[in-house]
């Protein structure tokens, strides 16, 4: 078996997503790794979207003033 053929035989592609959650309490940081989204991560994403929408409203309000 040639080196190229041997290399191709060992090439493996993984289609895997890894989600990382960060919990902070003062100077302490805890990282959580998972292969599926946790409820806390979904809530955090929604919270960020809500905050972005609110900031957009405030920006519009400030431009009208």
Secondary structure by P-SEA (a helix, b strand, c coil): ccaaaaaaaabbbbbbbbbbbbbbcccbbbbbbcccccaaaaaaaaaaaaaaaaaaaaaaaaaac
